Amino acid sequence: MSKKHLILGAALLACMGASAQNSRVVSAYNYMNDGDYDKAAEFIEPATTNEATAGKEKTWRYRGSIYAQIAIGKNQELKAKYPKALEKAVESYIKANELDPKGSYKEENDRALMNLQITALNGGNEAFNQKQYDKAIEGYLQSERISKAMGRVDSNAVFNSALAYESKGDTAMAIQRYAECIKIGYDKPEVFRYLASMQKRSGNMDAAIGTTKQGLAKYPENKDLMLDQVAFLLESGKMEEAETSVKAAIGKDPANPVLYSVLGSLYDGKANPKEGTVAEVEMVKWYDLAEQAYKKSIEVDPSFFDSYYNIGVLYNNRAAFEYEKCNQIKDDAKYAACKEKADQIYLQTIPFFEKAHELKPDDNASMQQLKKLYAKAGNTEKYNAIKKELGE
């Protein structure tokens, strides 16, 4: 056989090979139209690796359609056979767009990708509701990838993935994803709060405080962020900053009893510091301010238990200080006068602990305080009644 005939034979074989591959693409398309997606997938796969058809937009568009039908369909057996159907559909449509420089099918491909993005997001949500957090994260990441391929940002998927990481206990990734939310502009108040909460959980209180400050810079009226900041500052021992923060919060939310109660606690702490002591005149000043704050808390909410109880404790502390002073006095007359003053301060707590007991009848601490107070006041009837309530 001549060289010319050999070349012609090779060309014919190549044409036959190309024709065979094109035939596979057509067969895949026909099976897809008939609803036989399993057979369609079987025919389309070889065409994606053969040089005659791998570079054609149509090959990948058909492949995308086949796997998309599997991914969004209800045939669970077929889904199990092709667990990566959604992923393959996405990569196929992206590849089809790359092979379509004129954009002849871009609108069609992007519409298909958008449907797949919704499918991925919904799949992630469904898995999340079933507490299958790894599967949920996979769906959210897929949704992100699809959106990115279309030049968009799927902020819902980023946020939902953060929730999923938090729910599965992966604090580091939850922090990373919440921070990503803020970076891409999905910076609602709750995102700052969730991020700060995760930072606190990881032991980074400075970061948590910084995040709440960042959130308040954008949402200065948000009461929850204000309360978070106060709590973080208190927990970090940054009392001066906490005082400034709680006063600012009161300015925004003057009807919040918790804020006045926190302010009272701050003043109470200054009057009776954990380390060292303060001069008596300073102590009395801070106790007075604490009392005013607690009473303001009660004024805005007469049913706020904490402030009644805290005023009782405050008077207890003031009385204890006076009793200590009395113990240093040697003169009987002066001692008696001092003790009478201390008793008067101590017994002032009775109506506040009584109200606290009324609001929370099962609170053991309030009942124990009342038992001591009734004994001190010589009120036998109330003393016996409270002992009965205590089961003594």
ChimeraX attribute file (.defattr): number of C-alpha atoms within 10 A of each C-alpha:
attribute: neighborCount
match mode: 1-to-1
recipient: residues
	/A:1	5
	/A:2	7
	/A:3	8
	/A:4	8
	/A:5	10
	/A:6	11
	/A:7	11
	/A:8	12
	/A:9	12
	/A:10	11
	/A:11	12
	/A:12	12
	/A:13	12
	/A:14	13
	/A:15	13
	/A:16	12
	/A:17	14
	/A:18	17
	/A:19	14
	/A:20	14
	/A:21	23
	/A:22	18
	/A:23	15
	/A:24	21
	/A:25	26
	/A:26	18
	/A:27	17
	/A:28	27
	/A:29	25
	/A:30	15
	/A:31	19
	/A:32	21
	/A:33	12
	/A:34	11
	/A:35	14
	/A:36	15
	/A:37	22
	/A:38	17
	/A:39	17
	/A:40	26
	/A:41	24
	/A:42	14
	/A:43	21
	/A:44	25
	/A:45	17
	/A:46	14
	/A:47	25
	/A:48	19
	/A:49	12
	/A:50	14
	/A:51	11
	/A:52	17
	/A:53	21
	/A:54	17
	/A:55	17
	/A:56	17
	/A:57	22
	/A:58	20
	/A:59	26
	/A:60	29
	/A:61	23
	/A:62	23
	/A:63	29
	/A:64	28
	/A:65	24
	/A:66	28
	/A:67	26
	/A:68	25
	/A:69	19
	/A:70	28
	/A:71	24
	/A:72	16
	/A:73	11
	/A:74	10
	/A:75	11
	/A:76	11
	/A:77	9
	/A:78	15
	/A:79	18
	/A:80	11
	/A:81	11
	/A:82	16
	/A:83	12
	/A:84	13
	/A:85	22
	/A:86	24
	/A:87	19
	/A:88	20
	/A:89	26
	/A:90	27
	/A:91	19
	/A:92	26
	/A:93	31
	/A:94	22
	/A:95	19
	/A:96	25
	/A:97	23
	/A:98	16
	/A:99	18
	/A:100	14
	/A:101	11
	/A:102	9
	/A:103	13
	/A:104	11
	/A:105	17
	/A:106	17
	/A:107	11
	/A:108	14
	/A:109	23
	/A:110	18
	/A:111	14
	/A:112	18
	/A:113	26
	/A:114	17
	/A:115	15
	/A:116	24
	/A:117	24
	/A:118	16
	/A:119	19
	/A:120	26
	/A:121	25
	/A:122	17
	/A:123	20
	/A:124	28
	/A:125	23
	/A:126	16
	/A:127	19
	/A:128	21
	/A:129	12
	/A:130	11
	/A:131	14
	/A:132	16
	/A:133	23
	/A:134	16
	/A:135	18
	/A:136	27
	/A:137	25
	/A:138	17
	/A:139	28
	/A:140	29
	/A:141	20
	/A:142	22
	/A:143	29
	/A:144	22
	/A:145	20
	/A:146	27
	/A:147	21
	/A:148	12
	/A:149	16
	/A:150	14
	/A:151	9
	/A:152	11
	/A:153	17
	/A:154	21
	/A:155	19
	/A:156	15
	/A:157	28
	/A:158	23
	/A:159	21
	/A:160	23
	/A:161	28
	/A:162	28
	/A:163	22
	/A:164	28
	/A:165	22
	/A:166	21
	/A:167	15
	/A:168	14
	/A:169	12
	/A:170	14
	/A:171	19
	/A:172	14
	/A:173	17
	/A:174	25
	/A:175	22
	/A:176	14
	/A:177	23
	/A:178	27
	/A:179	22
	/A:180	17
	/A:181	24
	/A:182	18
	/A:183	10
	/A:184	12
	/A:185	10
	/A:186	18
	/A:187	19
	/A:188	13
	/A:189	18
	/A:190	13
	/A:191	19
	/A:192	25
	/A:193	20
	/A:194	21
	/A:195	26
	/A:196	30
	/A:197	23
	/A:198	24
	/A:199	22
	/A:200	16
	/A:201	13
	/A:202	14
	/A:203	11
	/A:204	13
	/A:205	19
	/A:206	14
	/A:207	17
	/A:208	26
	/A:209	22
	/A:210	16
	/A:211	23
	/A:212	27
	/A:213	19
	/A:214	14
	/A:215	24
	/A:216	19
	/A:217	11
	/A:218	13
	/A:219	16
	/A:220	15
	/A:221	14
	/A:222	17
	/A:223	17
	/A:224	15
	/A:225	24
	/A:226	24
	/A:227	18
	/A:228	18
	/A:229	27
	/A:230	27
	/A:231	17
	/A:232	21
	/A:233	22
	/A:234	17
	/A:235	12
	/A:236	13
	/A:237	11
	/A:238	12
	/A:239	17
	/A:240	12
	/A:241	14
	/A:242	22
	/A:243	20
	/A:244	12
	/A:245	20
	/A:246	25
	/A:247	18
	/A:248	15
	/A:249	24
	/A:250	18
	/A:251	11
	/A:252	15
	/A:253	16
	/A:254	15
	/A:255	15
	/A:256	16
	/A:257	24
	/A:258	20
	/A:259	25
	/A:260	26
	/A:261	26
	/A:262	25
	/A:263	25
	/A:264	29
	/A:265	23
	/A:266	23
	/A:267	24
	/A:268	26
	/A:269	16
	/A:270	19
	/A:271	26
	/A:272	20
	/A:273	13
	/A:274	8
	/A:275	6
	/A:276	6
	/A:277	12
	/A:278	13
	/A:279	9
	/A:280	11
	/A:281	9
	/A:282	13
	/A:283	20
	/A:284	16
	/A:285	15
	/A:286	20
	/A:287	24
	/A:288	17
	/A:289	19
	/A:290	27
	/A:291	22
	/A:292	18
	/A:293	25
	/A:294	28
	/A:295	21
	/A:296	21
	/A:297	28
	/A:298	20
	/A:299	13
	/A:300	15
	/A:301	15
	/A:302	15
	/A:303	16
	/A:304	19
	/A:305	19
	/A:306	18
	/A:307	28
	/A:308	26
	/A:309	21
	/A:310	23
	/A:311	26
	/A:312	24
	/A:313	19
	/A:314	24
	/A:315	22
	/A:316	20
	/A:317	18
	/A:318	18
	/A:319	22
	/A:320	16
	/A:321	14
	/A:322	19
	/A:323	19
	/A:324	13
	/A:325	14
	/A:326	20
	/A:327	11
	/A:328	9
	/A:329	13
	/A:330	9
	/A:331	9
	/A:332	9
	/A:333	10
	/A:334	12
	/A:335	17
	/A:336	13
	/A:337	12
	/A:338	18
	/A:339	19
	/A:340	15
	/A:341	15
	/A:342	22
	/A:343	18
	/A:344	13
	/A:345	17
	/A:346	24
	/A:347	18
	/A:348	16
	/A:349	23
	/A:350	18
	/A:351	13
	/A:352	21
	/A:353	25
	/A:354	19
	/A:355	18
	/A:356	24
	/A:357	21
	/A:358	14
	/A:359	16
	/A:360	13
	/A:361	13
	/A:362	12
	/A:363	13
	/A:364	13
	/A:365	12
	/A:366	21
	/A:367	21
	/A:368	14
	/A:369	20
	/A:370	24
	/A:371	20
	/A:372	14
	/A:373	20
	/A:374	18
	/A:375	14
	/A:376	14
	/A:377	16
	/A:378	11
	/A:379	12
	/A:380	13
	/A:381	10
	/A:382	16
	/A:383	18
	/A:384	15
	/A:385	12
	/A:386	19
	/A:387	14
	/A:388	10
	/A:389	12
	/A:390	14
	/A:391	7
	/A:392	7
